């Protein structure tokens, strides 16, 4: 793209956190180059009972405390964001080295929203297969998940009313509304997402659970009932 047509990227990274004391400093350290490039990092804690908030404070531009719930927390962060583009990033997800360049390209092309490809951090042979299916399913359907680092222009996000306050599937619900605006811009440089939930729950049981949740959501089950199912399975995996 011609340098004269480039648009200066104005980015806000919103990181919702809950009981992330063990790894939050490492996660936020990786975002310091983004701050040094003139962009902002906003951490929204859901009232963690550990010292997640204290550890986050020196490593972000704004620290907010809100009611717990990823959708509520991300909306709170977006409400104070100054950037024209908002990237919603999970605390256990790592951006690729060329993230700023890729996001800038998306804005030069006038794309209102999108996501990254994803890669799982573990070494299990199935993880690359899982990631491949996640990425291609997203490309085919236009439905994205929070693990893929959803980004959206702030004016578009505000016009749609942000995330719906729901305990699960908030990313799927938002992307379905965003699809009415445009297809997602898919960045092939992958974010790397921690594979711990797959490792704790077992690869195949977690795959089955994920598809079961999606099927029940598509069938019309309430997000509250799906969240209860998710919590039961997480508790079972830990014991």
C-alpha positions in Angstrom: 0.0 0.0 0.0 1.3 3.5 -0.9 2.8 5.2 2.2 0.8 8.3 1.4 -2.4 6.4 1.9 -1.5 4.9 5.3 -3.6 5.7 8.3 -2.0 6.3 11.7 -3.1 3.5 14.0 -4.8 4.6 17.2 -5.1 1.5 19.4 -6.6 0.6 22.8 -5.9 -2.9 24.1 -8.5 -4.0 26.6 -7.5 -6.9 28.9 -10.2 -8.4 31.1 -8.7 -10.3 34.1 -9.8 -12.4 37.0 -7.5 -14.1 39.4 -4.5 -13.8 37.1 -1.8 -13.0 39.7 0.4 -15.9 38.7 0.9 -14.7 35.2 -0.4 -11.2 34.8 3.0 -9.5 35.0 4.5 -11.6 32.2 1.3 -11.1 30.1 1.5 -7.3 30.5 5.2 -7.1 30.0 4.7 -8.5 26.5 2.4 -5.5 25.8 4.9 -2.8 26.8 6.2 -2.3 23.2 2.6 -1.4 22.3 2.6 1.2 25.0 6.0 2.5 24.0 4.6 2.9 20.4 2.1 5.4 21.8 -0.9 3.1 22.2 -2.8 2.3 25.4 -3.3 -0.8 27.5 -6.4 -1.0 29.7 -6.8 -3.7 32.3 -10.2 -4.4 33.7 -10.2 -6.6 36.8 -13.4 -8.3 37.9 -12.7 -7.8 41.6 -10.1 -10.6 41.9 -9.5 -11.8 45.5 -5.8 -12.1 44.8 -3.4 -9.2 44.0 -4.0 -9.2 40.2 -5.0 -5.5 40.3 -1.9 -4.4 42.3 0.4 -6.3 40.0 -1.3 -4.9 36.9 -1.3 -1.2 37.9 2.3 -0.3 37.0 2.1 -2.1 33.7 -0.9 -0.5 32.1 -2.2 2.9 31.3 -5.6 2.4 33.1 -6.7 -0.1 35.7 -10.4 -0.4 36.2 -12.3 -2.6 38.6 -15.8 -3.7 37.5 -18.4 -6.3 38.3 -17.1 -9.8 37.3 -17.9 -11.2 33.9 -15.8 -10.9 30.7 -18.5 -9.1 28.7 -19.1 -6.5 31.5 -15.4 -6.0 32.0 -14.7 -5.5 28.2 -17.5 -3.0 27.9 -16.1 -1.1 30.9 -12.7 -1.0 29.2 -14.1 0.1 25.9 -16.1 2.9 27.5 -12.9 4.7 28.5 -10.8 3.7 25.5 -9.2 6.6 23.5 -8.1 4.6 20.5 -10.1 4.4 17.3 -9.5 0.7 17.2 -10.1 -1.6 20.2 -8.4 -5.0 20.6 -10.0 -7.3 23.2 -7.2 -9.5 24.4 -7.4 -12.4 26.9 -4.7 -12.3 29.6 -3.4 -15.7 28.5 -3.1 -14.8 24.8 0.1 -13.5 23.3 0.1 -11.2 20.2 2.4 -11.9 17.2 5.5 -9.7 16.7 3.9 -8.0 13.7 0.5 -7.3 15.4 0.7 -3.5 15.1 1.7 -3.7 11.5 -1.2 -6.1 10.7 -3.7 -4.0 12.6 -2.6 -0.9 10.9 -3.0 -2.7 7.5 -6.6 -3.6 8.5 -7.4 0.1 9.0 -5.7 1.2 5.8 -8.0 -1.2 4.1 -11.0 0.3 5.9 -12.0 -3.0 7.6 -14.2 -2.3 10.6 -13.4 -5.5 12.6 -11.5 -8.7 12.6 -9.4 -11.2 14.5 -6.1 -13.1 14.4 -5.5 -16.7 13.6 -4.8 -18.7 16.8 -2.3 -21.2 17.9 -2.3 -23.2 21.1 0.8 -23.1 23.3 1.1 -26.8 24.2 3.0 -29.5 22.4 0.2 -32.1 22.1 -0.1 -33.3 18.5 -3.8 -32.5 18.5 -3.3 -28.8 19.3 -2.2 -27.9 15.7 -5.3 -29.7 14.4 -7.6 -27.9 16.8 -6.2 -24.5 15.9 -6.5 -25.3 12.2 -10.2 -26.1 12.6 -10.8 -23.1 14.8 -9.2 -20.8 12.2 -10.9 -22.2 9.1 -14.3 -22.5 10.8 -14.0 -18.8 11.7 -13.1 -17.9 8.1 -16.0 -19.9 6.7 -18.6 -18.7 9.1 -17.4 -15.3 10.0 -17.9 -16.1 13.7 -14.9 -15.5 15.9 -14.0 -16.3 19.5 -12.2 -14.2 22.2 -9.2 -16.5 22.0 -8.5 -15.1 18.5 -8.1 -11.5 19.7 -11.1 -9.7 18.3 -10.6 -6.1 17.2 -13.2 -3.6 16.2 -13.4 0.1 15.4 -14.6 2.0 18.4 -17.4 3.8 16.5 -18.7 0.4 15.2 -18.5 -1.2 18.6 -20.5 1.7 20.2 -23.1 1.8 17.4 -23.8 -1.9 18.1 -24.1 -1.4 21.8 -21.0 -3.4 22.7 -21.0 -6.8 24.2 -24.2 -8.3 25.5 -24.0 -8.9 29.2 -24.0 -12.7 29.1 -21.9 -15.2 31.1 -20.7 -17.2 28.0 -20.7 -16.9 24.2 -20.5 -13.1 24.3 -17.8 -13.2 21.6 -19.9 -15.4 19.3 -22.9 -13.2 19.8 -21.0 -10.0 19.1 -19.4 -11.4 16.0 -22.7 -12.5 14.6 -23.9 -8.8 14.9 -20.6 -7.6 13.4 -21.1 -9.9 10.5 -24.1 -7.8 9.5 -21.6 -4.9 9.1 -18.9 -6.7 7.3 -17.0 -10.0 7.1 -14.1 -10.2 9.6 -10.7 -9.3 8.5 -8.6 -12.4 9.3 -5.0 -11.9 10.2 -2.9 -15.0 9.5 -0.2 -14.1 11.9 -1.3 -16.1 14.9 -1.9 -15.2 18.5 -0.7 -17.9 20.9 -3.3 -18.9 23.5 -2.4 -20.9 26.6 -3.5 -24.5 26.2 -4.1 -25.1 29.9 -7.8 -25.5 29.7 -7.3 -28.3 27.1 -4.6 -29.9 29.2 -6.6 -29.7 32.5 -9.8 -31.0 31.0 -8.2 -33.5 28.5 -8.0 -32.8 24.8 -11.0 -34.9 23.6 -13.3 -34.2 26.5 -12.7 -30.4 26.0 -13.4 -30.7 22.2 -16.6 -32.5 23.0 -17.6 -29.9 25.6 -16.9 -27.0 23.2 -19.0 -28.5 20.4 -21.7 -29.4 22.9 -21.8 -25.8 24.1 -22.0 -24.4 20.6 -24.7 -26.8 19.6 -26.8 -26.0 22.6 -26.3 -22.2 22.0 -27.3 -22.6 18.4 -30.4 -24.6 19.6 -31.4 -21.7 21.8 -30.2 -22.7 25.3 -29.6 -19.7 27.6 -26.0 -18.5 28.1 -26.7 -19.0 31.9 -27.3 -22.7 31.5 -24.3 -23.0 29.2 -22.1 -21.2 31.8 -23.3 -23.6 34.5 -22.4 -26.6 32.3 -19.0 -25.1 31.7 -18.4 -24.5 35.4 -19.4 -28.1 36.3 -16.9 -29.5 33.7 -14.1 -27.2 34.9 -14.6 -28.2 38.5 -14.7 -31.9 37.5 -11.4 -31.5 35.6 -9.7 -30.0 38.6 -10.6 -32.9 40.9 
